[in-house]
Amino acid sequence: MCGIVAYIGERDATPIIIEGLKKLEYRGYDSAGIAVLSDGLIGVRRDAGKIRRLEALVAEQPISGNIGIGHTRWATHGAPSQQNAHPHLSANGRVVVVHNGIVENYLTLREELSAEGVEFRSETDTETIAHLIEKFYAVEKDLFRAVQKTLQRLKGAHGLVVMSADEPDRLIAARLGNAGGVAIGVGEGEMFIASDVPAIVEHTRNMVFLESGQIAIIRKDHFQVENLAGKAVTPKLQTIPWDPVSAEKGNYRHFMQKEIHEQVRALSDTLIGRVDFDNYRIKLDGLNLDEQTAMSIQKIFITACGTAAHAGMVGKILLERIARIPVEVLVASEFRYADPIVGENDVVLAISQSGETADTLAAMEEGRKKGALLWSIVNAIGSQAMRQADGCISMQAGPEIGVASTKAFTAPLMDLYMLAVYLADVRGLLSRSRRIELVKDLLKIPSLVEKALEREPEVALIAEKFKDVKGALYLGRGINMPIAYEGALKLKEISYIHAEGYPAGEMKHGPIALVDKELPVVVIATKDDWYDKMISQVEQAKARGGKVIAVATEGDELIPTLADEIMWVPKTPWLLSPVVDVIPLQIFAYHIATALGLDVDQPRNLAKSVTVE
Ligand code: AGP
């Protein structure tokens, strides 16, 4: 959940690390710190609050040097405070550590170290790591070996970077389990380390990603990697295609607003290379799927968290309707505990923006153990979920910085649709005309999304009217039921207004008791097979004095006579309607949160990638 940035080279490490941390602030933002080595001494600046507080601190008390490490934190052990902020020094001040993850046995280690006379200065689990390294260094006289020994003592999942005043020509980075990534950016005479690509991609696009159980010694002009057992590993150098400019806010007020508008581009990009425009066929080379395997698939288990799980729910309908393959959707945090009946002819398909969500990775591991084929739909290039899968569809959405996911929701909807068409085609279920129709529908989507986005000013006016509500009910049916869940999630996570998504038909079984003139009922009542049923829900809510806000299809003449407010969307082929119908709900949540003056990109208590279970 936290962000790590480190540098070694000829330049001043401080501004490079601070600028990198700013790009990772979405990962955690309750405290931040930096440690820089200069003239044989480690200088540390750290404080509670966001990076701008750290920046001010460094301006008041400058530090500089050619090697340093930095961290932005999402608190797990110990409140957000100066003393709990990373980096953490060892007792003698010669070793300093930044860390992602949780030391599950930290109480035992703390007791052990305290009994040996170590005085702890923070409440964090991370401090035990710094003390252990110091202890092993006293024996080994080698930082790399000391870190290796320390890792052998830690339970849990970890990503960390270590610096020592006694070995000023190197940084040690390591990854154990799934506590976020560790990317090494290879420059010319300089190296960068980060938990996430956006922090360092402006400096180099050549990167190596550590696998679990790997430790690297990084010097300014070369690096080497070993596994925990001390065996040398030859890592694969990857070139990151991202444009650093796309990780900037541009003229938008917030990343979230920018990312909402980027959906037109993101959705077009996700089609590139996958749609054969001459033959109206889908090809998904990244899946590495042969015809025989495609024919043998019996069931697909989709697993994901939060917004990605909502995309999975739409995916179930797409895969079942188009490819006629049974699909079960299991929230990733429940996957292992549900002990699902997964067999060798089944697929476990994980969906994840970050590709580092601990619950999702654990579900993938469980799928692997049960012998399933592993697929993933992932945005972050080089992430664990991308690397661990047998086949992957890369979202092509580009970096998503806003904590509330938007373009990384609609992109996988397109991917799931393409997957359904592809599987149906390979399994011989589609006539030529049906296939052409399905692919043509897909190609219409970016411009339909653009039309929906043009209505932002109208939606903003509705948001202004409803900004002071205490709660909201979102209703949807069929393929738009998950859109009700997603609309409610968007509102609650950035505006802190309680919102519930419900299958529309369930309203009469309970939630209708909530409906009064204070409670807005947001209905997705676009022209599809469930339209008449949705109209009945609108009538039922109105009969109880509810205020109805409808997402409706342009040209619908009935809905204006019933609903209080309308968010118009263009007519869209129904299987793809969630991609378009969610747009006004994203905009609505965004404008309510901005009208309330809230921190849209970094809402309280949340982090962009949740690397703890
Ligand atoms: C989305 O707005 C949320 N912040 C959250 O639900 C998110 O979708 C979830 O944590 C999964 O993240 P992932 O896609 O990176 O795995």
Residues whose N, C-alpha, C, O or C-beta is under 5 A from the ligand:
A	BS01	AGP	C305 G306 T307 A308 I351 S352 Q353 S354 G355 T357 V403 A404 S405 K608 V610
